[in-house]
């Protein structure tokens, strides 16, 4: 069995527009690439009801970045389908309990949650045979949790 050619990319606003720019470039430069792992850095479910003006202003920035990351994933999947190439796209889920509070506690929790989500997807990936889809990976990781 030939070794898989993999790439990983981030999806989000600002410098992390990897899925819609960086990974598409990698697809063009690497015709033997058969798998892309994507990690969105933000999720719309992380937006919370603002308690004050500071929270409301913070939501403006994060709402844009969260929707951009979702759009990056959709655009990337569309471009892969349009190319006709048989490429697996595996997404690492974003935990909704991570908030946009700029505190050390939230950073620590975000790191732990991200590690746990990635580890769950990796475990499910290792235990999955045949066609690997996001739904199968998430179902397997939920069963393992």
Protein Blocks (a to p, Z undefined) as FASTA:
>chain_A
ZZdddddddddehjllmmmmmmmmmmmmmmmbcbdcdddfbdfklpccdfbfklmmmmmm
mmmmmmmmmmmmmmmmmmmmmnopacddddddddfkbccbdcfklmmmmmmmmmmmmmmm
mmmmmmpghjddfklmmmmmmmmZZ
